[in-house]
Amino acid sequence: MAKSYEELQGAVGRERFFRPARHDALTLFAGSPPRVFFDEDEFRLLDMSGLGLGCQLEGGETETALDAVNRRGVLRLVQHGREIYRTKARCARVNSSLGRTIAGFALEDDIFDFDLLRVANAKALASETSARPAAEAPLEYKALCADALEFTGRLLNELDRHIAPIESNLTRAETAQIVTEIESAARPRWQEILEAGNALVRPLHDDNYMRSILKAYTENTLTRTLVGGSSWGRSYLKPAGYPGDYIIMNYMYDQTPIGASAREMMLHALGVSAGEPIVTRMRKLAEIIVQYGERRRGEGRRIDIMSIGCGPARELERVFELSGNDLRWRATLVDQEPQAIEYAMRYARQKGVDRTIEINPLNLSFTEMLVQSVVTRHFVEKDIIYSSGMVDYLSPMSARRFVKRMYDFLRPGGRLIIGNVNDLPTGTLWPMEYVLDWTLYFRNMAEMEAMADGVDGADVGIVSDERQAIYFLVIDKPA
């Protein structure tokens, strides 16, 4: 039954102040958005509304970009060298976080027509793709991708031949069990392929041109198959706007078969296997935390710890298991995503972790951590401050600055723990950077040590997880 006009309601609260809907650029342009140029500065397009757009500055942080607010200039959208849109715009906002500079631009006297933009972008892509010969990847690298495709295809073929004909008669649990058994048996060969990929790309990784060739070849071949699994698909498509969101982390921790079919479950399982260092990282982190806690066992107080970029904070469950009920903790969880913090608190409550570990949430951006503010008073006098994966995204300069800042927050005798993916063959360089376009700083031992510059007098050490995929920088402050 239709409502009367008296019954119709508009928006309430802040929603009354209408703002045009924003659209994710990857979704809007089917995975290939145009580049953005504001005068001479180049940006990566993140999202758009009818009246403006949000972008990330190419090349990270620059001082000039931070001073650009309210500057007016020419905004251009360019796809493979072809200009598909030009208009006047104003730089409405600029902020720096996690080593990235994000800018927002407002159109001065125009409005975007998304349908026309999509058509123009598609034409530029089609014309460029057909006219441009593909850059040649080395034969050795092509052979690696062929091995990975053959391995994946063989597993999927087994499912198609033996499981698909009876899949409708199987329960979901039965299908998942079959997939798990097949994947477990094949895992040693899969690990061989992953390590071969790591070893092959490491000598070429610092060559930007070669890296782009290898990534393009991988994404056009192997990635197209693997994204049929949720673990690969979410990591590659990044629906949260960034890689490594808390849902992806939980895929790895839970190791639960996900998918509508045996094929999807198998592809997901291969991604979970490739992401096993996320689990070994969490376990080693918990061990380092509890090792410190044992030294404080007799003090009769809660041990104050803080997780920076906490995500789902699943290490707290492990800390709870290892330390027992007589060692009590107070954990401050810091993340810029409120959904991640909400999940972490809900999970801790479900597992009973919050009976031993008092949890205090803090929704805070990376930029706010590095400046003096009333919020950072929550950081001071901590026994342990740790970050298991956030520094992976920071440039060397930003990483050193972050480490020094967190070290200064520690109370005397405190411990700083920084986890970072390494560049060893046993690590995750190839699947993350080349298969998933998940760009991180894969650091070696010397680069880990360099992050501790500026903490003179501290006891500095580096340890690794059991997979030899993650390094931990452990810095103990003198008592």
SULCORKA-V99643 format. One record per residue. N is the residue number from 1. RES is the residue in three letters. SS is DSSP state (@ for helix, = for strand, . for the rest). PSI is psi in whole degrees, 0 to 359 (999 if undefined). OMEGA is omega in whole degrees, -180 to 180 (none if undefined). Layout:
<<N	RES	SS	PSI	OMEGA> <N	RES	SS	PSI	OMEGA>>
//
This chain:
<<1	MET	.	133	-179> <2	ALA	.	145	177> <3	LYS	.	153	173> <4	SER	.	164	-180> <5	TYR	.	330	180> <6	GLU	.	336	-178> <7	GLU	.	344	-178> <8	LEU	.	137	-179> <9	GLN	.	143	173> <10	GLY	.	201	179> <11	ALA	.	163	178> <12	VAL	.	161	177> <13	GLY	@	219	-178> <14	ARG	@	339	-179> <15	GLU	@	345	178> <16	ARG	@	332	-180> <17	PHE	.	90	-169> <18	PHE	.	136	172> <19	ARG	.	137	180> <20	PRO	.	145	180> <21	ALA	.	142	177> <22	ARG	.	143	-176> <23	HIS	=	134	177> <24	ASP	=	132	-174> <25	ALA	@	320	-180> <26	LEU	@	321	179> <27	THR	@	316	-177> <28	LEU	@	321	-176> <29	PHE	.	28	173> <30	ALA	.	42	175> <31	GLY	.	355	-178> <32	SER	.	70	-180> <33	PRO	.	156	176> <34	PRO	.	164	173> <35	ARG	=	157	-180> <36	VAL	=	134	174> <37	PHE	=	126	172> <38	PHE	=	106	-167> <39	ASP	.	245	-176> <40	GLU	.	354	-178> <41	ASP	=	137	-179> <42	GLU	=	140	-178> <43	PHE	=	158	171> <44	ARG	=	128	-177> <45	LEU	=	128	179> <46	LEU	=	312	-179> <47	ASP	=	166	-176> <48	MET	=	150	164> <49	SER	=	179	180> <50	GLY	.	337	-173> <51	LEU	.	0	-179> <52	GLY	=	184	-179> <53	LEU	=	158	177> <54	GLY	=	139	-173> <55	CYS	=	162	172> <56	GLN	=	129	-180> <57	LEU	=	131	176> <58	GLU	.	134	178> <59	GLY	.	4	175> <60	GLY	.	218	-175> <61	GLU	.	138	171> <62	THR	.	147	-180> <63	GLU	@	321	-178> <64	THR	@	323	-179> <65	ALA	@	323	-179> <66	LEU	@	344	179> <67	ASP	.	13	-170> <68	ALA	.	359	-176> <69	VAL	.	133	-180> <70	ASN	.	2	175> <71	ARG	.	140	178> <72	ARG	=	145	-179> <73	GLY	=	192	-179> <74	VAL	=	126	179> <75	LEU	=	128	180> <76	ARG	=	142	171> <77	LEU	=	127	-172> <78	VAL	=	129	176> <79	GLN	=	114	-180> <80	HIS	.	47	176> <81	GLY	.	352	-180> <82	ARG	=	123	179> <83	GLU	=	123	-179> <84	ILE	=	353	179> <85	TYR	=	143	178> <86	ARG	=	136	179> <87	THR	=	171	174> <88	LYS	=	141	-177> <89	ALA	=	167	177> <90	ARG	=	138	175> <91	CYS	=	109	-173> <92	ALA	=	332	-179> <93	ARG	=	153	174> <94	VAL	=	133	172> <95	ASN	=	155	-177> <96	SER	=	131	-179> <97	SER	=	138	179> <98	LEU	.	36	178> <99	GLY	.	8	-179> <100	ARG	=	145	174> <101	THR	=	118	-178> <102	ILE	=	131	-179> <103	ALA	=	148	174> <104	GLY	=	136	-179> <105	PHE	=	137	178> <106	ALA	=	132	178> <107	LEU	=	141	-176> <108	GLU	.	311	-176> <109	ASP	.	38	-176> <110	ASP	.	174	176> <111	ILE	.	138	-178> <112	PHE	.	136	169> <113	ASP	.	103	-173> <114	PHE	@	322	-179> <115	ASP	@	315	180> <116	LEU	@	321	179> <117	LEU	@	318	180> <118	ARG	@	319	179> <119	VAL	@	313	-179> <120	ALA	@	320	180> <121	ASN	@	317	180> <122	ALA	@	320	178> <123	LYS	@	317	180> <124	ALA	@	320	179> <125	LEU	@	313	-178> <126	ALA	@	318	-179> <127	SER	@	318	-178> <128	GLU	@	317	-178> <129	THR	@	318	-178> <130	SER	@	331	-175> <131	ALA	@	338	-172> <132	ARG	.	124	175> <133	PRO	.	143	-180> <134	ALA	.	136	176> <135	ALA	.	141	-174> <136	GLU	.	120	171> <137	ALA	.	150	178> <138	PRO	.	148	-179> <139	LEU	@	324	180> <140	GLU	@	323	180> <141	TYR	@	321	176> <142	LYS	@	322	179> <143	ALA	@	322	178> <144	LEU	@	311	-180> <145	CYS	@	324	177> <146	ALA	@	319	177> <147	ASP	@	317	180> <148	ALA	@	319	178> <149	LEU	@	319	179> <150	GLU	@	317	179> <151	PHE	@	311	-180> <152	THR	@	315	-180> <153	GLY	@	324	-180> <154	ARG	@	317	178> <155	LEU	@	315	-180> <156	LEU	@	324	179> <157	ASN	@	321	177> <158	GLU	@	318	178> <159	LEU	@	318	-179> <160	ASP	@	321	-176> <161	ARG	@	319	-170> <162	HIS	@	333	-175> <163	ILE	@	318	-177> <164	ALA	@	319	-179> <165	PRO	@	335	-178> <166	ILE	@	5	-172> <167	GLU	@	325	-179> <168	SER	@	341	180> <169	ASN	@	354	-179> <170	LEU	.	147	170> <171	THR	.	164	178> <172	ARG	@	320	-180> <173	ALA	@	321	179> <174	GLU	@	318	177> <175	THR	@	316	-180> <176	ALA	@	321	-180> <177	GLN	@	318	179> <178	ILE	@	314	180> <179	VAL	@	316	-179> <180	THR	@	317	-180> <181	GLU	@	318	180> <182	ILE	@	315	-179> <183	GLU	@	321	-180> <184	SER	@	319	179> <185	ALA	@	327	-177> <186	ALA	@	353	-172> <187	ARG	@	319	179> <188	PRO	@	319	178> <189	ARG	@	321	178> <190	TRP	@	319	179> <191	GLN	@	325	176> <192	GLU	@	317	-180> <193	ILE	@	316	-180> <194	LEU	@	316	-180> <195	GLU	@	324	176> <196	ALA	@	321	177> <197	GLY	@	316	178> <198	ASN	@	314	-178> <199	ALA	@	325	-177> <200	LEU	@	320	-175> <201	VAL	@	340	-174> <202	ARG	@	315	-180> <203	PRO	.	342	-177> <204	LEU	.	353	-168> <205	HIS	.	327	-177> <206	ASP	.	357	174> <207	ASP	.	104	-173> <208	ASN	@	319	-178> <209	TYR	@	313	-180> <210	MET	@	321	179> <211	ARG	@	319	179> <212	SER	@	324	178> <213	ILE	@	313	-178> <214	LEU	@	320	179> <215	LYS	@	317	180> <216	ALA	@	316	-180> <217	TYR	@	317	-179> <218	THR	@	315	-178> <219	GLU	@	329	179> <220	ASN	@	348	-178> <221	THR	.	279	-172> <222	LEU	@	316	-177> <223	THR	@	322	-177> <224	ARG	@	331	177> <225	THR	@	314	-172> <226	LEU	@	331	-177> <227	VAL	.	355	173> <228	GLY	.	348	175> <229	GLY	.	142	-174> <230	SER	@	321	-178> <231	SER	@	318	177> <232	TRP	@	315	-174> <233	GLY	@	313	-179> <234	ARG	@	322	180> <235	SER	@	323	-177> <236	TYR	@	317	-176> <237	LEU	@	335	173> <238	LYS	.	60	-179> <239	PRO	.	338	177> <240	ALA	.	356	180> <241	GLY	.	354	178> <242	TYR	.	157	179> <243	PRO	.	160	173> <244	GLY	.	29	178> <245	ASP	.	170	-171> <246	TYR	@	335	178> <247	ILE	@	318	176> <248	ILE	@	318	178> <249	MET	@	319	-180> <250	ASN	@	329	173> <251	TYR	@	315	-176> <252	MET	@	319	-179> <253	TYR	@	318	-174> <254	ASP	@	327	-179> <255	GLN	.	40	180> <256	THR	.	131	177> <257	PRO	.	129	-180> <258	ILE	.	136	178> <259	GLY	.	156	180> <260	ALA	.	350	-178> <261	SER	.	169	178> <262	ALA	@	323	179> <263	ARG	@	312	-180> <264	GLU	@	321	178> <265	MET	@	320	-179> <266	MET	@	314	180> <267	LEU	@	320	177> <268	HIS	@	317	-179> <269	ALA	@	323	177> <270	LEU	@	324	177> <271	GLY	@	321	178> <272	VAL	@	320	177> <273	SER	@	316	179> <274	ALA	@	332	-179> <275	GLY	.	14	-179> <276	GLU	@	327	178> <277	PRO	@	338	175> <278	ILE	@	323	179> <279	VAL	@	314	-180> <280	THR	@	329	175> <281	ARG	@	313	-180> <282	MET	@	318	-179> <283	ARG	@	315	-179> <284	LYS	@	321	178> <285	LEU	@	314	180> <286	ALA	@	321	178> <287	GLU	@	317	-179> <288	ILE	@	322	179> <289	ILE	@	311	-177> <290	VAL	@	326	176> <291	GLN	@	316	177> <292	TYR	@	317	-178> <293	GLY	@	326	179> <294	GLU	@	329	178> <295	ARG	@	339	-177> <296	ARG	.	7	-171> <297	ARG	@	324	-173> <298	GLY	@	7	-174> <299	GLU	@	348	175> <300	GLY	.	29	178> <301	ARG	.	165	175> <302	ARG	.	144	176> <303	ILE	=	123	-176> <304	ASP	=	117	177> <305	ILE	=	156	180> <306	MET	=	131	178> <307	SER	=	122	180> <308	ILE	=	123	-173> <309	GLY	.	55	-166> <310	CYS	.	332	-175> <311	GLY	.	222	-179> <312	PRO	.	352	175> <313	ALA	.	42	-177> <314	ARG	.	346	178> <315	GLU	@	338	-180> <316	LEU	@	324	177> <317	GLU	@	319	179> <318	ARG	@	320	176> <319	VAL	@	317	179> <320	PHE	@	317	-179> <321	GLU	@	320	-174> <322	LEU	@	329	-170> <323	SER	@	340	180> <324	GLY	.	174	-174> <325	ASN	.	342	-176> <326	ASP	.	356	175> <327	LEU	.	115	-170> <328	ARG	.	149	-172> <329	TRP	=	156	169> <330	ARG	=	116	-174> <331	ALA	=	123	172> <332	THR	=	121	-178> <333	LEU	=	119	-176> <334	VAL	=	125	176> <335	ASP	=	153	179> <336	GLN	.	350	179> <337	GLU	.	111	-179> <338	PRO	@	331	180> <339	GLN	@	324	179> <340	ALA	@	316	180> <341	ILE	@	318	179> <342	GLU	@	317	178> <343	TYR	@	314	-177> <344	ALA	@	318	-179> <345	MET	@	320	180> <346	ARG	@	318	180> <347	TYR	@	317	179> <348	ALA	@	322	179> <349	ARG	@	317	-179> <350	GLN	@	323	-177> <351	LYS	.	359	-180> <352	GLY	.	11	-178> <353	VAL	@	326	-175> <354	ASP	@	356	174> <355	ARG	@	333	179> <356	THR	.	330	-177> <357	ILE	=	112	175> <358	GLU	=	126	-173> <359	ILE	=	127	177> <360	ASN	=	118	-179> <361	PRO	=	149	178> <362	LEU	=	109	-180> <363	ASN	=	104	-168> <364	LEU	.	143	178> <365	SER	.	160	179> <366	PHE	@	319	-178> <367	THR	@	319	-178> <368	GLU	@	334	-180> <369	MET	@	334	-172> <370	LEU	.	1	179> <371	VAL	.	156	177> <372	GLN	.	127	177> <373	SER	.	169	179> <374	VAL	.	336	-178> <375	VAL	@	322	-175> <376	THR	@	356	172> <377	ARG	@	339	177> <378	HIS	@	348	-178> <379	PHE	.	336	-168> <380	VAL	.	155	174> <381	GLU	.	42	175> <382	LYS	=	145	174> <383	ASP	=	318	179> <384	ILE	=	132	168> <385	ILE	=	131	-179> <386	TYR	=	154	174> <387	SER	=	115	-173> <388	SER	.	339	-176> <389	GLY	.	354	-175> <390	MET	@	325	-176> <391	VAL	@	341	175> <392	ASP	@	332	-175> <393	TYR	@	355	-172> <394	LEU	.	140	174> <395	SER	.	162	180> <396	PRO	@	318	-179> <397	MET	@	313	180> <398	SER	@	323	180> <399	ALA	@	315	179> <400	ARG	@	319	180> <401	ARG	@	318	180> <402	PHE	@	314	-179> <403	VAL	@	315	180> <404	LYS	@	319	-179> <405	ARG	@	314	-179> <406	MET	@	323	178> <407	TYR	@	319	-179> <408	ASP	@	333	179> <409	PHE	@	338	-177> <410	LEU	=	146	170> <411	ARG	=	159	177> <412	PRO	=	134	-177> <413	GLY	=	2	-178> <414	GLY	=	174	-176> <415	ARG	=	134	174> <416	LEU	=	131	-178> <417	ILE	=	121	-179> <418	ILE	=	116	176> <419	GLY	=	146	180> <420	ASN	=	138	175> <421	VAL	=	143	179> <422	ASN	=	179	-176> <423	ASP	.	21	-179> <424	LEU	.	160	176> <425	PRO	.	335	179> <426	THR	.	2	-177> <427	GLY	.	211	-172> <428	THR	.	19	-175> <429	LEU	@	307	-175> <430	TRP	@	307	-178> <431	PRO	@	326	-177> <432	MET	@	303	-175> <433	GLU	@	318	-169> <434	TYR	@	324	179> <435	VAL	@	320	-171> <436	LEU	.	359	-176> <437	ASP	.	43	-179> <438	TRP	.	92	-170> <439	THR	.	125	178> <440	LEU	.	172	169> <441	TYR	.	104	178> <442	PHE	.	101	-168> <443	ARG	=	147	173> <444	ASN	.	182	-175> <445	MET	@	316	-179> <446	ALA	@	322	179> <447	GLU	@	328	174> <448	MET	@	315	180> <449	GLU	@	325	-178> <450	ALA	@	335	179> <451	MET	.	339	-178> <452	ALA	.	2	176> <453	ASP	.	131	179> <454	GLY	.	358	177> <455	VAL	.	55	-177> <456	ASP	.	140	177> <457	GLY	.	350	-179> <458	ALA	.	159	174> <459	ASP	=	112	-173> <460	VAL	=	130	177> <461	GLY	=	163	178> <462	ILE	=	128	177> <463	VAL	=	167	-177> <464	SER	=	160	174> <465	ASP	.	174	-176> <466	GLU	.	338	179> <467	ARG	.	354	-175> <468	GLN	.	41	179> <469	ALA	.	339	-175> <470	ILE	=	134	170> <471	TYR	=	145	171> <472	PHE	=	122	171> <473	LEU	=	118	-177> <474	VAL	=	118	-176> <475	ILE	=	118	178> <476	ASP	=	125	-180> <477	LYS	.	136	180> <478	PRO	.	143	180> <479	ALA	.	999	none>>
//
